[in-house]
């Protein structure tokens, strides 16, 4: 909450609606928390990861979630 003049304005901004990139991840989190893998499923889940991970590392979903960068040297604008 860089650029806010005081702490109450920071809390007011945090209580507002989430950023567009955050709203999609909260929806996915609700869906995925309803699933619980057992011990056998955990073993099979990890087996294809070395093959799948290099192919999906540059996907649009990954870039949308982790590609956001903040220019800390840029002046703060807007509310």
C-alpha positions in Angstrom: 0.0 0.0 0.0 2.9 2.2 -1.0 2.0 5.8 -1.4 -0.9 6.0 1.1 -0.6 9.0 3.4 -1.6 7.2 6.7 -2.5 3.9 8.1 -6.3 4.4 8.1 -6.3 5.0 4.4 -4.2 1.8 3.9 -6.9 -0.2 5.8 -9.7 1.5 3.8 -8.0 0.4 0.5 -7.5 -3.1 1.8 -11.2 -3.4 2.6 -12.1 -2.4 -1.0 -12.6 -4.8 -3.9 -9.6 -7.0 -4.8 -7.4 -6.4 -7.8 -8.6 -8.2 -11.0 -5.7 -10.6 -10.9 -6.5 -11.5 -7.3 -10.2 -12.2 -7.7 -9.5 -15.2 -10.0 -7.0 -16.8 -7.7 -9.4 -16.6 -4.7 -12.0 -18.4 -6.8 -9.5 -21.1 -7.7 -8.5 -21.5 -4.1 -12.2 -22.1 -3.0 -12.5 -24.8 -5.7 -9.3 -26.5 -4.9 -9.7 -26.5 -1.1 -12.7 -28.9 -1.4 -10.4 -31.6 -2.8 -8.2 -33.7 -0.5 -5.8 -36.3 -1.9 -5.1 -39.5 -0.1 -1.6 -41.0 0.4 -1.7 -43.1 -2.8 -3.0 -40.2 -4.8 -0.1 -38.0 -3.5 2.4 -40.5 -4.9 0.8 -40.6 -8.4 0.3 -36.9 -8.4 4.0 -36.2 -8.2 5.1 -38.7 -10.9 4.2 -36.6 -14.0 5.4 -33.3 -12.6 8.9 -33.5 -14.1 7.4 -33.9 -17.6 4.5 -31.4 -17.2 6.2 -28.6 -15.4 8.7 -27.6 -18.2 5.8 -27.5 -20.7 3.5 -25.3 -18.6 6.0 -23.0 -16.9 5.4 -20.3 -19.5 1.6 -20.6 -19.7 -0.7 -17.6 -19.6 -2.1 -18.7 -16.2 1.3 -18.8 -14.6 2.2 -15.4 -16.1 -1.1 -13.9 -14.9 -0.5 -15.1 -11.3 3.3 -14.6 -11.0 4.2 -12.1 -13.7 3.0 -9.0 -11.9 6.0 -6.8 -11.1 6.2 -3.5 -9.1 8.5 -0.8 -10.2 9.5 0.4 -6.7 11.4 3.4 -8.1 8.4 4.8 -10.0 6.3 7.5 -8.4 2.9 6.5 -7.0 -0.1 7.7 -8.9 -3.8 7.3 -8.5 -5.8 6.3 -5.4 
